[in-house]
């Protein structure tokens, strides 16, 4: 098996994922995943596609993640891994799609408008 290259995005985070056969080692920005993502919740998000497809410990992941916060980065990585697993086997798609891992979450921060304090908040109005 060659290396499979996929992209995952969430908010402003972009994860370039390289999946290859191996022992289940996950490397993020040249660091181990457990060192990069400190909380167990984020590590669980990353391993969710492997758990659903019952492929834990079968593939090595090398990812370059850019932009966003830690949660957005973890979810971008999860999407990239899910897309790579579907390319390996189409049988994985219904399992991942049922859990909502195949859809890109397009919600972004609303931009600040001119003449306002924030995106929707206005400056204080004084009648007199």
Secondary structure as UniProt FT lines:
FT   STRAND          4..10
FT   TURN            11..12
FT   STRAND          13..21
FT   STRAND          26..28
FT   TURN            29..30
FT   STRAND          31..32
FT   HELIX           33..36
FT   HELIX           40..53
FT   TURN            56..58
FT   STRAND          59..66
FT   HELIX           70..88
FT   TURN            90..91
FT   HELIX           92..98
FT   TURN            99..100
FT   TURN            114..115
//
